[in-house]
């Protein structure tokens, strides 16, 4: 059976043109969610950019829909993590146990990298 469709609404802030117009990451959860979707092959997933960091219907972004139902960031993370496990088709219990820690460890690491250390401009 094909995986259920996944729609993720994200907010992407851009630096000023004089700074190169690069993306300024505001949400560690969004970075991890995009990485999990990429690990899962990206099939059946749609990333939709939003003009605002929060939407009335969804709340703070990233948020979206799983099988047509509203899903918070936490639900999207669990769903994307599950899909990435299925895509890897790993039968090694040790690898799956290690991957189960990805959300807590990686989101904390990305959060520290974004907010504890001043970026070099």
Protein Blocks (a to p, Z undefined) as FASTA:
>chain_A
ZZdddddddddddddfknoopacdfbfklmmmmmmmmmnoopoiacdddfbfbdfklopa
ddddeehiacdfklmmmmmmmmmmmmnopabfklmmmmmmmmmmmmmmmmmmmmmpccdZ
Z
